[in-house]
């Protein structure tokens, strides 16, 4: 790679609007990569800016860093994500976002039904725990996020 196609961590931070520690964190998580100079300084490919934009967009939409990393595992590491790459990633995230939206809608709609109820009991609440069905599943949270059934 031509050294003119690389930027320092300071330049990356300034151009991306992220802090240097945040960039180091993303690098440690494997979301972005750099090479080290003879003086042990990081140099990032310019296309890292695009990858960071995807990370920020994903996080804005509620996508976890683990889900973002999984998406990046399917992208070429040596070039910026293209529009086609972004389309594939966004389609994959669509189901995740739909699940989040449906769960939040259930919570919102359930809360509307509880206004004025006054029971203050999650154990006997007919909306969230009819006949204490969640108590049969053991201790701990049962409603959020929805448990995977297998």
SULHU-V954428 format. One record per residue. PSI is psi as a letter, one per 40 degrees, with the letter a starting at -180 (none if undefined). Layout:
psi: <PSI | PSI>
This chain:
psi: <h | h | e | e | e | i | i | i | d | d | d | d | d | d | d | e | e | i | i | d | d | d | d | d | d | d | d | d | e | e | d | i | i | i | i | h | i | d | e | f | i | i | h | i | i | d | e | d | d | d | d | d | d | d | d | d | d | d | d | d | e | e | h | i | d | d | d | d | d | d | d | d | d | e | i | h | e | e | i | i | h | i | d | d | d | d | d | d | d | d | d | d | e | d | d | d | d | d | d | d | d | d | d | d | d | d | d | d | d | d | d | d | e | e | h | e | d | e | d | f | h | d | d | e | h | d | d | e | g | h | f | f | d | d | d | d | e | a | i | i | i | e | d | h | i | h | i | h | h | none>
